[in-house]
């Protein structure tokens, strides 16, 4: 097996490609990061990323996604 040509020794992004920002909390509904954290992710230190990653599970309770569109649940 050949070792990889290029590897990165850093924390990967928590992005799950559901990029919708909750207007009240200002957090992404997919990864729970703020807009500034998303913007700065690629230039953050490993320690800065680690701190955010540790905090993300606690942010889930701050975000209440609002269902938009779809059919009404009531029937005539």
N, C-alpha and C positions, 0 to 999 in steps of 0.2 A: 504494500500500500504506500503510495506516495504522499508525503506530508503536503498540506495546503501551501500554495505559493505565497499567499498573503492572508494573514489573520489579524483580527482586531481584538485587543484585550480591553474591552469596555462593555458597559452595560447597554444592552439593546433597548430600543424604544418600546414603550408599552402600547404603541398605537395598534388598534385593531381595525382600522379603516372604517370606523363609524364616526365621522367628523361632523358632529352637530354640537353647538355650544348652547348650554342652558342659560337663558337670559338672566335668571336670578342669581345663580351661583357663579356664573361666568366660567364654568368648567365644561370640558368636552364630555359628552355622554358616553363616548366609547372608551377613552383611556383615563378620564377624570383629571387630566392636567389642565392648567390654566393656559390661556392663549400665550402669555409670556413664556411659560415653561416649554410649550410646544415650539415656539419661535427660537428659543435659546438652547434647545436640547443638544444640537450638534456642537455647540461651543462650550458646553458646561463641563466642569471637571467630573471625574468619576465619582467623587464624594458627593457632589451636588446632585448628580443623577440618583445615586444610592439613597440619599435622603428623601428625594421625591418618590422613588419607587416604594420605600417603606411607608410613606404617608398615604399613597393612593387607595389602599383598601378602606381607610377611614373616611375617605371623601365620598364614597358611594352613597352613604346615607344622606348627604347634603344635596343630592341631585334627585329630583322627582321628574322623570320624563313625562311629557304631555303627549298623549296620543292625538295625532292629527289625521283628519280625513277618515276614510273608511265608512262603513255602513253604521247606522244607528242600531243600537241593541233593542230598541222598542219596536214592536210590530203593531200594525193597525188591525 
